[in-house]
Amino acid sequence: MKQRINLYQRVKKRNRFDPLSFSGAVSVFSVSVTLLLLISVVLTLYANSLQSDAQQLNKQRQALTAEVATEQARYQNLQVRPEIEAEQQRLNKEIAGRQQLLRFFQHLKPVQQNGFSPYLFALADSSQPESWFTAFTLDAETRQFVMQGGAVDGPAVPLMLEQIARRQEFREMRVSGLNVEALESGVRFQANAELINYE
């Protein structure tokens, strides 16, 4: 007895996607929600990154602003004030005058018969940059030496007197009075001394 077996099976036709059907609408909704969630996560991460960069840039801006303010304050302190510049010009003139007087003393020839020029040379050699004479009197009879002058500050005056006392011509000089008066710039002084070995 013959039996026929049919091995051919008919392939079912695939159902076409219908977005208007219930299952199609659910699929479209699910895909849309997934895409929206993915886009939302990406935008959130991007916004957080931008916010972090903005905070870092804001900190850098604040640091630069503080640094600029510090530099401006330092620059203002470094600017030369008019009163300081005027005082510097005055001191430069006094120094130039003292240098000219020193050159004059150095060109003098000692006159041994009256014994006065060696004292001038001694005063010129003991000159100090921080102090200067404006006038002085040397009395041969009373051996009194009166000095008037100015200095950058008070301590410069005794230093100048010590320097003068080290000279052979002014050995054993005894200072009997010293008056120092403070000015707006520097000091003014008057000193009285006795020259024991004045010749």
C-alpha positions in Angstrom: 0.0 0.0 0.0 1.5 3.3 -1.0 1.3 6.3 1.2 2.2 9.8 0.1 3.9 12.0 2.5 3.9 15.7 1.8 7.1 17.2 3.2 6.3 20.7 1.8 4.9 23.0 4.4 3.5 26.3 3.4 5.4 29.3 4.9 3.1 31.5 6.8 3.1 35.0 5.6 4.6 37.5 8.1 2.2 40.0 9.4 3.0 43.4 8.2 3.8 46.0 10.9 0.7 48.2 11.4 1.4 51.2 13.6 -2.3 51.8 13.8 -2.9 48.5 15.5 -2.8 48.1 19.2 0.5 46.1 19.2 2.0 48.6 16.7 1.1 51.5 18.8 2.6 49.9 21.9 5.8 49.2 20.0 6.0 52.8 18.7 5.3 54.2 22.2 8.0 51.9 23.8 10.6 52.9 21.2 9.8 56.6 21.6 10.0 56.4 25.4 13.3 54.6 25.2 14.7 57.1 22.8 13.5 60.0 24.9 15.0 58.5 28.1 18.3 57.9 26.3 18.3 61.5 24.9 17.4 62.8 28.4 20.3 60.9 30.0 22.8 62.1 27.4 21.6 65.7 27.8 21.7 65.5 31.6 25.3 64.2 31.4 26.2 66.9 29.0 24.6 69.6 31.1 26.4 68.4 34.2 29.7 68.5 32.3 29.0 72.1 31.1 28.1 73.1 34.7 31.3 71.6 36.1 33.3 73.5 33.4 31.4 76.7 34.2 32.2 76.4 37.9 35.9 75.7 37.2 36.0 78.7 34.8 34.3 80.9 37.4 36.9 79.9 40.0 39.7 80.7 37.6 38.0 84.1 36.9 37.8 84.9 40.6 41.4 83.9 41.1 42.5 86.1 38.2 40.4 89.0 39.5 42.1 88.7 42.9 45.5 88.5 41.3 44.8 91.6 39.1 43.6 93.5 42.2 46.8 92.5 44.1 49.0 93.6 41.2 47.1 96.9 40.9 47.6 97.6 44.6 51.3 96.7 44.3 51.7 99.0 41.3 50.0 101.9 43.1 52.4 101.5 46.0 55.3 101.5 43.6 54.3 104.7 41.9 56.5 107.6 42.8 54.7 110.2 44.9 55.3 113.9 44.1 56.6 114.7 47.6 59.1 111.8 47.5 60.3 112.9 44.1 60.7 116.5 45.2 62.7 115.4 48.3 64.9 113.2 46.1 65.6 116.2 43.8 66.5 118.3 46.9 68.8 115.7 48.3 70.5 115.3 44.8 71.1 119.0 44.8 72.6 119.0 48.3 74.8 116.0 47.4 76.0 117.8 44.2 76.8 120.9 46.2 78.7 118.9 48.8 80.7 117.1 46.1 81.6 120.5 44.6 82.7 121.7 48.0 84.8 118.5 48.5 86.5 119.1 45.1 87.2 122.6 46.2 88.8 121.5 49.5 90.9 118.9 47.6 92.4 121.6 45.4 93.3 123.8 48.2 97.0 124.0 49.1 97.7 123.8 52.8 99.0 127.0 54.3 101.1 125.9 57.2 101.7 129.3 58.8 98.2 129.8 60.0 97.4 126.1 60.5 93.9 126.4 59.1 94.0 124.5 55.8 94.9 121.1 57.3 91.6 121.3 59.3 89.7 122.0 56.0 91.3 119.0 54.5 90.5 116.9 57.5 86.9 117.9 57.3 86.8 117.2 53.6 88.3 113.7 54.1 85.9 112.8 56.9 82.9 113.7 54.8 79.9 111.4 55.1 77.2 110.8 52.4 74.4 110.9 55.1 75.4 114.2 56.7 76.8 117.6 55.7 77.8 121.0 57.0 76.0 124.2 56.1 78.4 126.4 58.1 81.1 126.0 60.7 83.3 128.4 62.8 86.7 127.6 64.2 87.9 130.2 66.8 91.6 130.2 67.2 91.6 132.0 70.5 88.9 130.0 72.4 89.5 126.8 70.4 85.8 126.5 69.9 84.6 124.6 66.9 80.9 125.3 66.1 79.3 123.2 63.4 75.9 123.6 61.7 74.5 121.2 59.1 71.9 118.6 58.2 71.6 114.9 57.9 69.4 112.2 56.5 68.5 111.0 60.0 69.5 111.6 63.7 72.1 108.7 64.0 74.1 110.1 61.1 75.2 113.1 63.1 77.2 111.3 65.8 78.7 109.1 63.2 80.0 112.1 61.4 81.4 113.6 64.6 83.2 110.3 65.4 84.7 110.3 61.9 86.0 113.8 62.4 87.4 113.0 65.8 89.4 110.2 64.3 91.4 112.7 62.2 94.8 113.7 63.6 93.9 117.4 63.3 90.9 116.9 65.6 92.3 114.5 68.1 91.0 114.9 71.6 88.0 117.0 70.3 85.5 117.3 73.1 81.8 117.9 72.1 80.2 120.1 74.7 76.8 120.5 73.1 74.7 118.9 70.4 71.3 120.1 69.3 69.3 118.0 66.7 66.0 119.2 65.3 63.8 116.9 63.2 62.5 118.3 59.9 60.0 117.0 57.4 62.9 115.4 55.6 66.0 114.6 57.7 67.3 116.6 60.6 69.1 119.8 61.3 71.9 120.0 63.9 74.3 122.3 65.7 77.3 121.0 67.6 79.8 122.8 69.8 83.2 121.3 70.4 86.5 122.3 72.0 89.8 121.4 70.3 92.3 120.7 73.0 95.3 120.4 70.7 94.3 123.1 68.2 97.5 124.8 66.8 
